[in-house]
């Protein structure tokens, strides 16, 4: 099993197949432009922020994240933290791999934040002593329709 912090965009077909098989084929992240935006290019522009696991040549688990600076307890020194999202492990590998991916991210950041947890990862979240809130209201508003249309290449009206 090979686990890395950054996902290479050269393996786009692997992630697209993984997303289609483990989420659904009409998922917005199956659009490469949206995927690249969601997980923020790294400085070399060839990788995105996603802890991932391969078993031989098969992608079997992902945990996307976005690094941010946040003031946490000390307003003079921002802390590097990560918001994590899209945490999914192939059903055949759900025997601890999800915890391994999360622990790898915890080694890199002292504070992790997330929304969108579900019943599949609630147990792991609670085992870590974290709070789990099953419902948080979310609001989405399109600010710049022409930019969104260009990104999705679809009519959003």
Beta strands, then each sheet from edge to edge (+ up, - down):
strand 1: 2-8
strand 2: 47-55
strand 3: 58-70
strand 4: 79-89
strand 5: 112-113
sheet 1: 1+ 2- 3+ 4- 5-
end
